[in-house]
Amino acid sequence: MAETWSVMLVDDHPLLRRGVVQLLNSEPHFNVAFQAGGGEEALSMLAEELPDLVVLDLNMQPLSGLDTLQAIRQRGYDVKVVIYSVSDNPREAEAVLNAGADGFLVKDTDPEELLDSLKLVMEGERRVTPRLADSIANAEHWDRDLTPREKEIAQLIGQGMSNKAVGEALFISEGTAKVHVKNLLRKTGCASRVELALKVNKG
């Protein structure tokens, strides 16, 4: 007999939730045992009983899918979590994967592909909607176009150093350090030095 995984589906749109429940229950491997209309409700249910898999909508209020995912991981619940979203923004996908998601799937994914991806997650793989995978892989190599000096400065920014402190550490002027930082932000696509520091510290 095929292994059956219990699923919790969390989505604040009842009509969409009903359609996904029907899809998942059409696959013998899945049984949607729990449904929640938001993150807080989901966390309350998880405190009582754990499914094998949580399929979590990203864009919910007041507790977003990312917030709910972070709470699940912080509480140490041993469940697989897949985020699904209308968004195909690689940055959002990267953020939820970094927060501990086992997958990121876009809601317009072909139904068979969605089911196959969820099965692979349950078998131990991390799955991302294919059209986002290349963008995420490129983001993981954010420093490949940097010069050795720029990489050095990026590490110092990751330590929270100001332009003045960077200049003192590398025996360059504060103005030169500022120019390097400006180039770093442009090359890495970061909007601020805080975002750059997060990239550095994430590795």
C-alpha positions in Angstrom: 0.0 0.0 0.0 1.3 3.5 -0.9 2.5 5.6 1.9 0.1 8.4 2.8 1.2 11.7 4.2 -1.1 13.9 6.3 -1.3 17.5 5.1 -2.3 20.8 6.7 -3.4 23.4 4.1 -3.2 27.1 5.2 -4.8 29.7 2.9 -7.0 32.6 3.7 -9.0 32.2 0.5 -11.7 29.6 1.1 -12.5 29.0 -2.6 -8.9 28.5 -3.6 -8.3 26.3 -0.5 -11.2 24.1 -1.5 -9.7 23.5 -4.9 -6.2 22.7 -3.6 -7.8 20.3 -1.0 -9.6 18.5 -3.9 -6.4 18.3 -5.9 -4.3 16.9 -3.0 -6.9 14.4 -1.9 -7.1 13.1 -5.5 -3.5 11.8 -5.0 -3.4 8.6 -2.9 -0.2 9.7 -1.2 -1.9 12.8 0.4 -4.6 13.3 2.9 -5.6 16.8 3.8 -6.4 16.2 7.5 -6.2 19.9 8.6 -7.2 23.2 7.1 -6.6 26.7 8.5 -7.6 30.1 7.2 -4.5 31.9 8.6 -1.2 31.6 10.2 -2.4 32.0 13.8 -5.0 29.3 13.4 -2.4 27.0 11.9 0.0 27.5 14.8 -2.8 26.8 17.3 -3.6 23.5 15.4 0.1 22.6 15.2 0.4 22.8 19.0 -2.2 20.0 19.2 -1.3 17.7 16.4 1.4 17.6 13.7 0.8 16.7 10.1 3.6 15.4 7.8 3.4 18.4 5.5 2.2 22.0 5.8 1.3 23.8 2.6 1.3 27.5 3.4 0.1 30.5 1.4 2.7 33.3 1.4 0.4 36.3 1.3 -1.8 36.2 4.3 -2.8 38.8 6.9 -2.1 39.5 9.7 0.5 36.7 10.0 2.2 36.2 6.6 3.3 32.8 5.3 6.9 33.8 6.0 6.0 34.8 9.6 4.2 31.5 10.1 7.1 29.5 8.7 9.5 31.3 11.0 7.3 30.5 14.0 7.0 26.8 12.9 10.8 26.6 12.7 11.4 28.5 16.0 9.0 26.2 17.8 10.9 23.1 16.5 8.0 21.4 14.9 9.2 18.4 12.8 7.2 19.0 9.7 7.9 19.6 6.1 6.7 23.1 5.0 6.1 24.2 1.4 5.2 27.8 0.6 3.0 28.5 -2.3 2.3 31.9 -3.8 0.9 33.9 -6.7 4.3 35.6 -6.8 7.1 34.3 -8.9 9.6 36.8 -7.4 12.9 35.0 -7.0 13.8 37.2 -4.0 10.6 36.1 -2.1 11.4 32.4 -3.0 15.0 32.8 -1.7 13.7 34.5 1.5 11.4 31.6 2.4 14.0 29.0 1.5 16.5 30.7 3.8 13.9 30.8 6.5 13.7 27.0 6.4 11.0 26.1 3.8 11.3 22.8 2.1 9.9 24.2 -1.2 8.5 27.2 -2.9 5.8 26.7 -5.6 3.9 29.2 -7.7 0.2 28.8 -7.6 -0.1 28.7 -11.4 2.0 25.5 -11.4 0.5 22.7 -13.4 -1.5 20.4 -11.0 0.5 17.3 -11.8 3.8 19.2 -11.4 2.6 20.5 -8.0 1.7 17.0 -6.8 5.0 15.6 -8.1 7.0 18.4 -6.4 5.2 17.8 -3.1 6.0 14.1 -3.3 9.6 14.9 -3.9 9.6 17.2 -0.9 8.3 14.4 1.3 11.1 12.1 -0.1 13.7 14.6 1.1 14.3 17.0 -1.8 13.9 20.8 -1.8 11.7 21.9 -4.6 11.3 25.2 -6.3 9.1 26.0 -9.3 11.5 25.4 -12.2 11.3 28.9 -13.8 12.6 30.3 -10.5 15.4 27.8 -9.9 18.0 29.5 -12.1 17.4 32.9 -10.7 17.8 31.6 -7.1 21.0 29.7 -8.1 22.4 33.0 -9.5 21.5 34.8 -6.3 23.4 32.3 -4.3 26.6 33.3 -6.2 26.1 37.0 -5.5 29.8 37.6 -5.1 31.2 36.0 -8.2 31.6 39.3 -10.1 33.4 41.1 -7.3 37.1 41.9 -7.2 39.2 40.5 -4.3 39.2 44.0 -2.7 35.4 44.3 -3.1 34.9 40.9 -1.5 37.1 42.1 1.4 35.1 45.2 1.9 31.8 43.2 1.7 33.1 41.0 4.6 33.8 44.2 6.6 30.3 45.5 5.9 29.0 42.2 7.0 30.6 42.9 10.3 28.7 46.1 10.6 31.6 48.5 9.8 31.0 52.0 8.7 32.8 53.5 5.6 35.2 55.2 8.0 36.0 52.0 9.8 36.4 50.1 6.5 38.8 52.8 5.3 40.9 52.6 8.5 41.0 48.7 8.4 42.2 48.7 4.8 44.4 51.9 5.0 42.3 53.7 2.4 40.4 57.0 2.6 36.8 57.1 3.7 35.9 58.5 0.3 37.5 55.5 -1.5 35.7 53.1 0.8 32.4 54.9 0.0 33.1 54.5 -3.8 33.8 50.8 -3.2 30.6 50.3 -1.2 28.6 52.1 -4.0 30.0 49.7 -6.6 29.3 46.8 -4.3 25.6 47.7 -4.0 25.3 48.1 -7.8 27.1 44.8 -8.6 25.2 42.8 -6.0 21.8 44.4 -6.7 21.4 45.4 -3.0 19.3 48.4 -2.1 21.3 49.1 1.1 24.4 48.1 3.0 22.1 46.3 5.4 20.8 44.1 2.6 24.4 43.5 1.5 25.4 42.6 5.1 22.6 40.0 5.2 23.9 38.5 1.9 27.4 38.3 3.3 26.4 36.7 6.6 24.1 34.2 4.8 27.1 33.0 2.8 
